[in-house]
């Protein structure tokens, strides 16, 4: 079985500690994760298991295969002094 992440770019967000009345950033939203032999199989399995997704206003979903489940965290504050 392969692992996939499903995202959409139909969304906006606020920065932490922002006091702006308008959203400040476009971003991608994680719709969910799935497993399957193919990306289509994983997507269909995910929406069957997470039926609420069909009630959202999201439409365009992008599927990406995850080559491994290794993760690493980065903190932008660690780079702000170095790159400013």
PDB file with one MODEL, atoms N, CA, C and O in Angstrom:
MODEL        1
ATOM      1  N   UNK A   1       0.836  -1.186   0.000  1.00  0.00           N
ATOM      2  CA  UNK A   1       0.000   0.000   0.000  1.00  0.00           C
ATOM      3  C   UNK A   1       0.879   1.246   0.000  1.00  0.00           C
ATOM      4  O   UNK A   1       1.909   1.306   0.671  1.00  0.00           O
ATOM      5  N   UNK A   2       0.451   2.213  -0.753  1.00  0.00           N
ATOM      6  CA  UNK A   2       1.139   3.491  -0.807  1.00  0.00           C
ATOM      7  C   UNK A   2       0.383   4.493   0.069  1.00  0.00           C
ATOM      8  O   UNK A   2      -0.814   4.342   0.312  1.00  0.00           O
ATOM      9  N   UNK A   3       1.097   5.509   0.535  1.00  0.00           N
ATOM     10  CA  UNK A   3       0.498   6.556   1.367  1.00  0.00           C
ATOM     11  C   UNK A   3       0.407   7.852   0.572  1.00  0.00           C
ATOM     12  O   UNK A   3       1.292   8.177  -0.219  1.00  0.00           O
ATOM     13  N   UNK A   4      -0.683   8.586   0.796  1.00  0.00           N
ATOM     14  CA  UNK A   4      -0.924   9.835   0.072  1.00  0.00           C
ATOM     15  C   UNK A   4      -1.419  10.917   1.025  1.00  0.00           C
ATOM     16  O   UNK A   4      -2.012  10.623   2.063  1.00  0.00           O
ATOM     17  N   UNK A   5      -1.169  12.167   0.658  1.00  0.00           N
ATOM     18  CA  UNK A   5      -1.745  13.314   1.340  1.00  0.00           C
ATOM     19  C   UNK A   5      -2.604  14.028   0.314  1.00  0.00           C
ATOM     20  O   UNK A   5      -2.236  14.122  -0.857  1.00  0.00           O
ATOM     21  N   UNK A   6      -3.746  14.531   0.752  1.00  0.00           N
ATOM     22  CA  UNK A   6      -4.656  15.253  -0.126  1.00  0.00           C
ATOM     23  C   UNK A   6      -4.806  16.666   0.401  1.00  0.00           C
ATOM     24  O   UNK A   6      -5.134  16.878   1.569  1.00  0.00           O
ATOM     25  N   UNK A   7      -4.558  17.639  -0.482  1.00  0.00           N
ATOM     26  CA  UNK A   7      -4.599  19.048  -0.097  1.00  0.00           C
ATOM     27  C   UNK A   7      -5.455  19.826  -1.084  1.00  0.00           C
ATOM     28  O   UNK A   7      -5.774  19.339  -2.169  1.00  0.00           O
ATOM     29  N   UNK A   8      -5.822  21.039  -0.694  1.00  0.00           N
ATOM     30  CA  UNK A   8      -6.478  21.965  -1.607  1.00  0.00           C
ATOM     31  C   UNK A   8      -5.873  23.338  -1.391  1.00  0.00           C
ATOM     32  O   UNK A   8      -5.429  23.665  -0.289  1.00  0.00           O
ATOM     33  N   UNK A   9      -5.856  24.142  -2.445  1.00  0.00           N
ATOM     34  CA  UNK A   9      -5.391  25.520  -2.284  1.00  0.00           C
ATOM     35  C   UNK A   9      -6.579  26.482  -2.221  1.00  0.00           C
ATOM     36  O   UNK A   9      -6.420  27.692  -2.384  1.00  0.00           O
ATOM     37  N   UNK A  10      -7.752  25.935  -1.987  1.00  0.00           N
ATOM     38  CA  UNK A  10      -8.955  26.748  -1.838  1.00  0.00           C
ATOM     39  C   UNK A  10      -9.111  27.140  -0.364  1.00  0.00           C
ATOM     40  O   UNK A  10      -9.956  26.596   0.348  1.00  0.00           O
ATOM     41  N   UNK A  11      -8.300  28.070   0.071  1.00  0.00           N
ATOM     42  CA  UNK A  11      -8.398  28.473   1.464  1.00  0.00           C
ATOM     43  C   UNK A  11      -7.515  29.655   1.767  1.00  0.00           C
ATOM     44  O   UNK A  11      -6.616  29.999   0.999  1.00  0.00           O
ATOM     45  N   UNK A  12      -7.781  30.263   2.884  1.00  0.00           N
ATOM     46  CA  UNK A  12      -6.990  31.384   3.383  1.00  0.00           C
ATOM     47  C   UNK A  12      -6.812  31.193   4.883  1.00  0.00           C
ATOM     48  O   UNK A  12      -7.546  30.437   5.519  1.00  0.00           O
ATOM     49  N   UNK A  13      -5.835  31.881   5.429  1.00  0.00           N
ATOM     50  CA  UNK A  13      -5.585  31.754   6.861  1.00  0.00           C
ATOM     51  C   UNK A  13      -5.068  33.082   7.400  1.00  0.00           C
ATOM     52  O   UNK A  13      -4.677  33.970   6.643  1.00  0.00           O
ATOM     53  N   UNK A  14      -5.075  33.193   8.703  1.00  0.00           N
ATOM     54  CA  UNK A  14      -4.509  34.346   9.392  1.00  0.00           C
ATOM     55  C   UNK A  14      -3.177  33.948   9.997  1.00  0.00           C
ATOM     56  O   UNK A  14      -2.991  32.805  10.416  1.00  0.00           O
ATOM     57  N   UNK A  15      -2.257  34.889  10.041  1.00  0.00           N
ATOM     58  CA  UNK A  15      -0.993  34.644  10.724  1.00  0.00           C
ATOM     59  C   UNK A  15      -1.260  34.586  12.224  1.00  0.00           C
ATOM     60  O   UNK A  15      -2.218  35.193  12.705  1.00  0.00           O
ATOM     61  N   UNK A  16      -0.427  33.864  12.966  1.00  0.00           N
ATOM     62  CA  UNK A  16      -0.562  33.911  14.421  1.00  0.00           C
ATOM     63  C   UNK A  16      -0.397  35.342  14.931  1.00  0.00           C
ATOM     64  O   UNK A  16       0.449  36.088  14.438  1.00  0.00           O
ATOM     65  N   UNK A  17      -1.185  35.708  15.891  1.00  0.00           N
ATOM     66  CA  UNK A  17      -1.142  37.032  16.538  1.00  0.00           C
ATOM     67  C   UNK A  17      -1.516  38.174  15.604  1.00  0.00           C
ATOM     68  O   UNK A  17      -1.214  39.328  15.909  1.00  0.00           O
ATOM     69  N   UNK A  18      -2.155  37.896  14.489  1.00  0.00           N
ATOM     70  CA  UNK A  18      -2.563  38.939  13.552  1.00  0.00           C
ATOM     71  C   UNK A  18      -3.837  39.601  14.048  1.00  0.00           C
ATOM     72  O   UNK A  18      -4.732  38.936  14.570  1.00  0.00           O
ATOM     73  N   UNK A  19      -3.912  40.912  13.882  1.00  0.00           N
ATOM     74  CA  UNK A  19      -5.115  41.641  14.245  1.00  0.00           C
ATOM     75  C   UNK A  19      -5.816  42.197  13.008  1.00  0.00           C
ATOM     76  O   UNK A  19      -6.748  42.993  13.126  1.00  0.00           O
ATOM     77  N   UNK A  20      -5.375  41.786  11.835  1.00  0.00           N
ATOM     78  CA  UNK A  20      -5.956  42.262  10.583  1.00  0.00           C
ATOM     79  C   UNK A  20      -7.378  41.746  10.432  1.00  0.00           C
ATOM     80  O   UNK A  20      -7.690  40.640  10.873  1.00  0.00           O
ATOM     81  N   UNK A  21      -8.242  42.543   9.809  1.00  0.00           N
ATOM     82  CA  UNK A  21      -9.620  42.122   9.586  1.00  0.00           C
ATOM     83  C   UNK A  21      -9.745  41.246   8.351  1.00  0.00           C
ATOM     84  O   UNK A  21     -10.682  40.457   8.231  1.00  0.00           O
ATOM     85  N   UNK A  22      -8.809  41.388   7.445  1.00  0.00           N
ATOM     86  CA  UNK A  22      -8.817  40.591   6.224  1.00  0.00           C
ATOM     87  C   UNK A  22      -7.788  39.468   6.347  1.00  0.00           C
ATOM     88  O   UNK A  22      -6.740  39.645   6.968  1.00  0.00           O
ATOM     89  N   UNK A  23      -8.089  38.322   5.757  1.00  0.00           N
ATOM     90  CA  UNK A  23      -7.095  37.237   5.783  1.00  0.00           C
ATOM     91  C   UNK A  23      -5.793  37.699   5.149  1.00  0.00           C
ATOM     92  O   UNK A  23      -5.806  38.383   4.126  1.00  0.00           O
ATOM     93  N   UNK A  24      -4.651  37.320   5.763  1.00  0.00           N
ATOM     94  CA  UNK A  24      -3.404  37.787   5.215  1.00  0.00           C
ATOM     95  C   UNK A  24      -2.673  36.822   4.317  1.00  0.00           C
ATOM     96  O   UNK A  24      -1.729  37.238   3.645  1.00  0.00           O
ATOM     97  N   UNK A  25      -3.041  35.588   4.263  1.00  0.00           N
ATOM     98  CA  UNK A  25      -2.264  34.637   3.468  1.00  0.00           C
ATOM     99  C   UNK A  25      -3.152  33.638   2.749  1.00  0.00           C
ATOM    100  O   UNK A  25      -4.129  33.131   3.300  1.00  0.00           O
ATOM    101  N   UNK A  26      -2.787  33.374   1.512  1.00  0.00           N
ATOM    102  CA  UNK A  26      -3.375  32.216   0.848  1.00  0.00           C
ATOM    103  C   UNK A  26      -2.547  31.019   1.285  1.00  0.00           C
ATOM    104  O   UNK A  26      -1.358  31.155   1.571  1.00  0.00           O
ATOM    105  N   UNK A  27      -3.158  29.872   1.336  1.00  0.00           N
ATOM    106  CA  UNK A  27      -2.405  28.701   1.754  1.00  0.00           C
ATOM    107  C   UNK A  27      -3.058  27.440   1.239  1.00  0.00           C
ATOM    108  O   UNK A  27      -4.091  27.489   0.571  1.00  0.00           O
ATOM    109  N   UNK A  28      -2.459  26.328   1.549  1.00  0.00           N
ATOM    110  CA  UNK A  28      -3.043  25.021   1.238  1.00  0.00           C
ATOM    111  C   UNK A  28      -3.638  24.445   2.511  1.00  0.00           C
ATOM    112  O   UNK A  28      -3.087  24.607   3.600  1.00  0.00           O
ATOM    113  N   UNK A  29      -4.742  23.786   2.364  1.00  0.00           N
ATOM    114  CA  UNK A  29      -5.388  23.104   3.482  1.00  0.00           C
ATOM    115  C   UNK A  29      -5.171  21.610   3.310  1.00  0.00           C
ATOM    116  O   UNK A  29      -5.304  21.091   2.202  1.00  0.00           O
ATOM    117  N   UNK A  30      -4.844  20.923   4.371  1.00  0.00           N
ATOM    118  CA  UNK A  30      -4.762  19.460   4.315  1.00  0.00           C
ATOM    119  C   UNK A  30      -6.180  18.928   4.430  1.00  0.00           C
ATOM    120  O   UNK A  30      -6.873  19.184   5.415  1.00  0.00           O
ATOM    121  N   UNK A  31      -6.602  18.191   3.425  1.00  0.00           N
ATOM    122  CA  UNK A  31      -7.930  17.580   3.419  1.00  0.00           C
ATOM    123  C   UNK A  31      -7.895  16.252   4.157  1.00  0.00           C
ATOM    124  O   UNK A  31      -8.835  15.915   4.876  1.00  0.00           O
ATOM    125  N   UNK A  32      -6.820  15.498   3.985  1.00  0.00           N
ATOM    126  CA  UNK A  32      -6.699  14.230   4.682  1.00  0.00           C
ATOM    127  C   UNK A  32      -5.568  13.388   4.140  1.00  0.00           C
ATOM    128  O   UNK A  32      -4.809  13.805   3.264  1.00  0.00           O
ATOM    129  N   UNK A  33      -5.478  12.191   4.687  1.00  0.00           N
ATOM    130  CA  UNK A  33      -4.464  11.229   4.293  1.00  0.00           C
ATOM    131  C   UNK A  33      -5.160   9.941   3.883  1.00  0.00           C
ATOM    132  O   UNK A  33      -6.254   9.643   4.364  1.00  0.00           O
ATOM    133  N   UNK A  34      -4.536   9.183   3.002  1.00  0.00           N
ATOM    134  CA  UNK A  34      -5.125   7.922   2.590  1.00  0.00           C
ATOM    135  C   UNK A  34      -4.073   6.934   2.146  1.00  0.00           C
ATOM    136  O   UNK A  34      -2.934   7.297   1.849  1.00  0.00           O
ATOM    137  N   UNK A  35      -4.474   5.680   2.107  1.00  0.00           N
ATOM    138  CA  UNK A  35      -3.595   4.628   1.620  1.00  0.00           C
ATOM    139  C   UNK A  35      -4.340   3.814   0.572  1.00  0.00           C
ATOM    140  O   UNK A  35      -5.562   3.675   0.627  1.00  0.00           O
ATOM    141  N   UNK A  36      -3.592   3.282  -0.375  1.00  0.00           N
ATOM    142  CA  UNK A  36      -4.181   2.449  -1.415  1.00  0.00           C
ATOM    143  C   UNK A  36      -3.137   2.046  -2.430  1.00  0.00           C
ATOM    144  O   UNK A  36      -1.998   2.513  -2.391  1.00  0.00           O
ATOM    145  N   UNK A  37      -3.528   1.186  -3.326  1.00  0.00           N
ATOM    146  CA  UNK A  37      -2.629   0.765  -4.396  1.00  0.00           C
ATOM    147  C   UNK A  37      -2.399   1.905  -5.386  1.00  0.00           C
ATOM    148  O   UNK A  37      -1.324   2.016  -5.976  1.00  0.00           O
ATOM    149  N   UNK A  38      -3.429   2.762  -5.566  1.00  0.00           N
ATOM    150  CA  UNK A  38      -3.334   3.919  -6.457  1.00  0.00           C
ATOM    151  C   UNK A  38      -3.829   5.150  -5.708  1.00  0.00           C
ATOM    152  O   UNK A  38      -4.472   5.044  -4.665  1.00  0.00           O
ATOM    153  N   UNK A  39      -3.520   6.299  -6.252  1.00  0.00           N
ATOM    154  CA  UNK A  39      -3.958   7.540  -5.624  1.00  0.00           C
ATOM    155  C   UNK A  39      -5.486   7.662  -5.666  1.00  0.00           C
ATOM    156  O   UNK A  39      -6.095   8.162  -4.720  1.00  0.00           O
ATOM    157  N   UNK A  40      -6.099   7.210  -6.753  1.00  0.00           N
ATOM    158  CA  UNK A  40      -7.550   7.262  -6.865  1.00  0.00           C
ATOM    159  C   UNK A  40      -8.206   6.351  -5.824  1.00  0.00           C
ATOM    160  O   UNK A  40      -9.189   6.731  -5.188  1.00  0.00           O
ATOM    161  N   UNK A  41      -7.657   5.156  -5.658  1.00  0.00           N
ATOM    162  CA  UNK A  41      -8.192   4.227  -4.659  1.00  0.00           C
ATOM    163  C   UNK A  41      -8.087   4.831  -3.252  1.00  0.00           C
ATOM    164  O   UNK A  41      -9.023   4.735  -2.458  1.00  0.00           O
ATOM    165  N   UNK A  42      -6.953   5.447  -2.958  1.00  0.00           N
ATOM    166  CA  UNK A  42      -6.753   6.061  -1.643  1.00  0.00           C
ATOM    167  C   UNK A  42      -7.726   7.212  -1.426  1.00  0.00           C
ATOM    168  O   UNK A  42      -8.267   7.368  -0.331  1.00  0.00           O
ATOM    169  N   UNK A  43      -7.955   8.023  -2.465  1.00  0.00           N
ATOM    170  CA  UNK A  43      -8.888   9.158  -2.352  1.00  0.00           C
ATOM    171  C   UNK A  43     -10.306   8.663  -2.105  1.00  0.00           C
ATOM    172  O   UNK A  43     -10.996   9.158  -1.214  1.00  0.00           O
ATOM    173  N   UNK A  44     -10.733   7.695  -2.886  1.00  0.00           N
ATOM    174  CA  UNK A  44     -12.095   7.183  -2.738  1.00  0.00           C
ATOM    175  C   UNK A  44     -12.296   6.518  -1.375  1.00  0.00           C
ATOM    176  O   UNK A  44     -13.368   6.628  -0.780  1.00  0.00           O
ATOM    177  N   UNK A  45     -11.282   5.842  -0.892  1.00  0.00           N
ATOM    178  CA  UNK A  45     -11.349   5.235   0.442  1.00  0.00           C
ATOM    179  C   UNK A  45     -11.452   6.319   1.508  1.00  0.00           C
ATOM    180  O   UNK A  45     -12.224   6.188   2.459  1.00  0.00           O
ATOM    181  N   UNK A  46     -10.673   7.391   1.352  1.00  0.00           N
ATOM    182  CA  UNK A  46     -10.694   8.475   2.334  1.00  0.00           C
ATOM    183  C   UNK A  46     -12.068   9.135   2.402  1.00  0.00           C
ATOM    184  O   UNK A  46     -12.592   9.364   3.492  1.00  0.00           O
ATOM    185  N   UNK A  47     -12.659   9.445   1.240  1.00  0.00           N
ATOM    186  CA  UNK A  47     -13.956  10.135   1.288  1.00  0.00           C
ATOM    187  C   UNK A  47     -15.078   9.204   1.744  1.00  0.00           C
ATOM    188  O   UNK A  47     -16.108   9.673   2.228  1.00  0.00           O
ATOM    189  N   UNK A  48     -14.892   7.909   1.598  1.00  0.00           N
ATOM    190  CA  UNK A  48     -15.865   6.956   2.129  1.00  0.00           C
ATOM    191  C   UNK A  48     -15.774   6.903   3.649  1.00  0.00           C
ATOM    192  O   UNK A  48     -16.793   6.834   4.336  1.00  0.00           O
ATOM    193  N   UNK A  49     -14.559   6.935   4.166  1.00  0.00           N
ATOM    194  CA  UNK A  49     -14.347   6.875   5.609  1.00  0.00           C
ATOM    195  C   UNK A  49     -14.605   8.208   6.291  1.00  0.00           C
ATOM    196  O   UNK A  49     -14.979   8.238   7.464  1.00  0.00           O
ATOM    197  N   UNK A  50     -14.414   9.305   5.581  1.00  0.00           N
ATOM    198  CA  UNK A  50     -14.583  10.657   6.137  1.00  0.00           C
ATOM    199  C   UNK A  50     -15.674  11.375   5.342  1.00  0.00           C
ATOM    200  O   UNK A  50     -15.394  12.328   4.614  1.00  0.00           O
ATOM    201  N   UNK A  51     -16.904  10.917   5.484  1.00  0.00           N
ATOM    202  CA  UNK A  51     -18.022  11.416   4.675  1.00  0.00           C
ATOM    203  C   UNK A  51     -18.253  12.921   4.811  1.00  0.00           C
ATOM    204  O   UNK A  51     -18.770  13.549   3.888  1.00  0.00           O
ATOM    205  N   UNK A  52     -17.882  13.497   5.935  1.00  0.00           N
ATOM    206  CA  UNK A  52     -18.075  14.938   6.143  1.00  0.00           C
ATOM    207  C   UNK A  52     -17.369  15.758   5.075  1.00  0.00           C
ATOM    208  O   UNK A  52     -17.774  16.887   4.800  1.00  0.00           O
ATOM    209  N   UNK A  53     -16.309  15.205   4.459  1.00  0.00           N
ATOM    210  CA  UNK A  53     -15.580  15.947   3.428  1.00  0.00           C
ATOM    211  C   UNK A  53     -16.488  16.334   2.263  1.00  0.00           C
ATOM    212  O   UNK A  53     -16.295  17.383   1.648  1.00  0.00           O
ATOM    213  N   UNK A  54     -17.461  15.508   1.960  1.00  0.00           N
ATOM    214  CA  UNK A  54     -18.377  15.794   0.853  1.00  0.00           C
ATOM    215  C   UNK A  54     -19.351  16.911   1.187  1.00  0.00           C
ATOM    216  O   UNK A  54     -20.046  17.407   0.300  1.00  0.00           O
ATOM    217  N   UNK A  55     -19.413  17.317   2.449  1.00  0.00           N
ATOM    218  CA  UNK A  55     -20.302  18.408   2.869  1.00  0.00           C
ATOM    219  C   UNK A  55     -19.570  19.737   2.966  1.00  0.00           C
ATOM    220  O   UNK A  55     -20.184  20.761   3.263  1.00  0.00           O
ATOM    221  N   UNK A  56     -18.276  19.732   2.721  1.00  0.00           N
ATOM    222  CA  UNK A  56     -17.516  20.979   2.773  1.00  0.00           C
ATOM    223  C   UNK A  56     -17.674  21.736   1.456  1.00  0.00           C
ATOM    224  O   UNK A  56     -18.238  21.209   0.497  1.00  0.00           O
ATOM    225  N   UNK A  57     -17.182  22.955   1.410  1.00  0.00           N
ATOM    226  CA  UNK A  57     -17.223  23.754   0.186  1.00  0.00           C
ATOM    227  C   UNK A  57     -15.979  23.574  -0.670  1.00  0.00           C
ATOM    228  O   UNK A  57     -15.878  24.178  -1.738  1.00  0.00           O
ATOM    229  N   UNK A  58     -15.032  22.760  -0.227  1.00  0.00           N
ATOM    230  CA  UNK A  58     -13.850  22.504  -1.045  1.00  0.00           C
ATOM    231  C   UNK A  58     -14.242  21.694  -2.273  1.00  0.00           C
ATOM    232  O   UNK A  58     -15.141  20.856  -2.207  1.00  0.00           O
ATOM    233  N   UNK A  59     -13.574  21.942  -3.387  1.00  0.00           N
ATOM    234  CA  UNK A  59     -13.858  21.210  -4.611  1.00  0.00           C
ATOM    235  C   UNK A  59     -12.585  20.577  -5.176  1.00  0.00           C
ATOM    236  O   UNK A  59     -12.495  19.356  -5.299  1.00  0.00           O
ATOM    237  N   UNK A  60     -11.612  21.409  -5.515  1.00  0.00           N
ATOM    238  CA  UNK A  60     -10.394  20.899  -6.155  1.00  0.00           C
ATOM    239  C   UNK A  60      -9.439  20.352  -5.099  1.00  0.00           C
ATOM    240  O   UNK A  60      -9.011  21.080  -4.203  1.00  0.00           O
ATOM    241  N   UNK A  61      -9.113  19.081  -5.210  1.00  0.00           N
ATOM    242  CA  UNK A  61      -8.218  18.415  -4.261  1.00  0.00           C
ATOM    243  C   UNK A  61      -7.021  17.874  -5.028  1.00  0.00           C
ATOM    244  O   UNK A  61      -7.170  17.278  -6.095  1.00  0.00           O
ATOM    245  N   UNK A  62      -5.846  18.087  -4.479  1.00  0.00           N
ATOM    246  CA  UNK A  62      -4.600  17.644  -5.085  1.00  0.00           C
ATOM    247  C   UNK A  62      -4.069  16.470  -4.252  1.00  0.00           C
ATOM    248  O   UNK A  62      -3.954  16.574  -3.031  1.00  0.00           O
ATOM    249  N   UNK A  63      -3.754  15.378  -4.904  1.00  0.00           N
ATOM    250  CA  UNK A  63      -3.197  14.217  -4.211  1.00  0.00           C
ATOM    251  C   UNK A  63      -1.716  14.095  -4.486  1.00  0.00           C
ATOM    252  O   UNK A  63      -1.273  14.226  -5.626  1.00  0.00           O
ATOM    253  N   UNK A  64      -0.952  13.843  -3.436  1.00  0.00           N
ATOM    254  CA  UNK A  64       0.499  13.681  -3.554  1.00  0.00           C
ATOM    255  C   UNK A  64       0.918  12.409  -2.845  1.00  0.00           C
ATOM    256  O   UNK A  64       0.502  12.151  -1.715  1.00  0.00           O
ATOM    257  N   UNK A  65       1.742  11.616  -3.512  1.00  0.00           N
ATOM    258  CA  UNK A  65       2.236  10.400  -2.868  1.00  0.00           C
ATOM    259  C   UNK A  65       3.336  10.756  -1.878  1.00  0.00           C
ATOM    260  O   UNK A  65       4.220  11.558  -2.178  1.00  0.00           O
ATOM    261  N   UNK A  66       3.273  10.159  -0.709  1.00  0.00           N
ATOM    262  CA  UNK A  66       4.318  10.329   0.297  1.00  0.00           C
ATOM    263  C   UNK A  66       5.323   9.205   0.117  1.00  0.00           C
ATOM    264  O   UNK A  66       4.972   8.032   0.245  1.00  0.00           O
ATOM    265  N   UNK A  67       6.561   9.549  -0.177  1.00  0.00           N
ATOM    266  CA  UNK A  67       7.558   8.520  -0.453  1.00  0.00           C
ATOM    267  C   UNK A  67       8.012   7.805   0.811  1.00  0.00           C
ATOM    268  O   UNK A  67       8.446   6.655   0.752  1.00  0.00           O
ATOM    269  N   UNK A  68       7.917   8.474   1.952  1.00  0.00           N
ATOM    270  CA  UNK A  68       8.227   7.867   3.240  1.00  0.00           C
ATOM    271  C   UNK A  68       7.557   8.684   4.323  1.00  0.00           C
ATOM    272  O   UNK A  68       7.053   9.775   4.056  1.00  0.00           O
ATOM    273  N   UNK A  69       7.543   8.189   5.505  1.00  0.00           N
ATOM    274  CA  UNK A  69       6.853   8.888   6.582  1.00  0.00           C
ATOM    275  C   UNK A  69       7.814   9.584   7.528  1.00  0.00           C
ATOM    276  O   UNK A  69       7.436   9.964   8.636  1.00  0.00           O
ATOM    277  N   UNK A  70       9.057   9.753   7.092  1.00  0.00           N
ATOM    278  CA  UNK A  70      10.038  10.493   7.879  1.00  0.00           C
ATOM    279  C   UNK A  70       9.631  11.956   7.901  1.00  0.00           C
ATOM    280  O   UNK A  70       9.236  12.503   6.871  1.00  0.00           O
ATOM    281  N   UNK A  71       9.720  12.586   9.037  1.00  0.00           N
ATOM    282  CA  UNK A  71       9.395  14.011   9.107  1.00  0.00           C
ATOM    283  C   UNK A  71      10.463  14.763   9.864  1.00  0.00           C
ATOM    284  O   UNK A  71      11.177  14.209  10.700  1.00  0.00           O
ATOM    285  N   UNK A  72      10.553  16.023   9.554  1.00  0.00           N
ATOM    286  CA  UNK A  72      11.500  16.908  10.213  1.00  0.00           C
ATOM    287  C   UNK A  72      10.817  18.248  10.397  1.00  0.00           C
ATOM    288  O   UNK A  72      10.133  18.729   9.494  1.00  0.00           O
ATOM    289  N   UNK A  73      10.997  18.852  11.555  1.00  0.00           N
ATOM    290  CA  UNK A  73      10.354  20.122  11.865  1.00  0.00           C
ATOM    291  C   UNK A  73      11.339  21.268  11.666  1.00  0.00           C
ATOM    292  O   UNK A  73      12.529  21.146  11.957  1.00  0.00           O
ATOM    293  N   UNK A  74      10.818  22.376  11.165  1.00  0.00           N
ATOM    294  CA  UNK A  74      11.596  23.587  10.983  1.00  0.00           C
ATOM    295  C   UNK A  74      10.835  24.734  11.640  1.00  0.00           C
ATOM    296  O   UNK A  74       9.605  24.763  11.614  1.00  0.00           O
ATOM    297  N   UNK A  75      11.553  25.659  12.217  1.00  0.00           N
ATOM    298  CA  UNK A  75      10.945  26.811  12.872  1.00  0.00           C
ATOM    299  C   UNK A  75      11.465  28.076  12.208  1.00  0.00           C
ATOM    300  O   UNK A  75      12.665  28.350  12.246  1.00  0.00           O
ATOM    301  N   UNK A  76      10.582  28.842  11.604  1.00  0.00           N
ATOM    302  CA  UNK A  76      10.985  30.052  10.880  1.00  0.00           C
ATOM    303  C   UNK A  76      11.725  31.029  11.776  1.00  0.00           C
ATOM    304  O   UNK A  76      12.630  31.722  11.311  1.00  0.00           O
ATOM    305  N   UNK A  77      11.362  31.100  13.046  1.00  0.00           N
ATOM    306  CA  UNK A  77      12.056  32.026  13.951  1.00  0.00           C
ATOM    307  C   UNK A  77      13.543  31.734  14.033  1.00  0.00           C
ATOM    308  O   UNK A  77      14.328  32.652  14.268  1.00  0.00           O
ATOM    309  N   UNK A  78      13.956  30.495  13.847  1.00  0.00           N
ATOM    310  CA  UNK A  78      15.371  30.144  13.871  1.00  0.00           C
ATOM    311  C   UNK A  78      16.120  30.746  12.684  1.00  0.00           C
ATOM    312  O   UNK A  78      17.340  30.896  12.744  1.00  0.00           O
ATOM    313  N   UNK A  79      15.422  31.090  11.622  1.00  0.00           N
ATOM    314  CA  UNK A  79      16.049  31.587  10.398  1.00  0.00           C
ATOM    315  C   UNK A  79      15.904  33.092  10.218  1.00  0.00           C
ATOM    316  O   UNK A  79      16.577  33.678   9.369  1.00  0.00           O
ATOM    317  N   UNK A  80      15.048  33.721  10.992  1.00  0.00           N
ATOM    318  CA  UNK A  80      14.772  35.153  10.791  1.00  0.00           C
ATOM    319  C   UNK A  80      16.002  36.017  10.990  1.00  0.00           C
ATOM    320  O   UNK A  80      16.225  36.943  10.210  1.00  0.00           O
ATOM    321  N   UNK A  81      16.790  35.755  11.987  1.00  0.00           N
ATOM    322  CA  UNK A  81      17.999  36.548  12.229  1.00  0.00           C
ATOM    323  C   UNK A  81      19.044  36.241  11.167  1.00  0.00           C
ATOM    324  O   UNK A  81      19.716  37.144  10.669  1.00  0.00           O
ATOM    325  N   UNK A  82      19.177  34.981  10.827  1.00  0.00           N
ATOM    326  CA  UNK A  82      20.197  34.543   9.870  1.00  0.00           C
ATOM    327  C   UNK A  82      19.975  35.133   8.480  1.00  0.00           C
ATOM    328  O   UNK A  82      20.944  35.446   7.788  1.00  0.00           O
ATOM    329  N   UNK A  83      18.716  35.292   8.057  1.00  0.00           N
ATOM    330  CA  UNK A  83      18.411  35.720   6.697  1.00  0.00           C
ATOM    331  C   UNK A  83      17.869  37.140   6.596  1.00  0.00           C
ATOM    332  O   UNK A  83      17.433  37.551   5.520  1.00  0.00           O
ATOM    333  N   UNK A  84      17.884  37.892   7.679  1.00  0.00           N
ATOM    334  CA  UNK A  84      17.352  39.264   7.575  1.00  0.00           C
ATOM    335  C   UNK A  84      18.462  40.279   7.526  1.00  0.00           C
ATOM    336  O   UNK A  84      18.199  41.478   7.439  1.00  0.00           O
TER     337      UNK A  84
ENDMDL
END
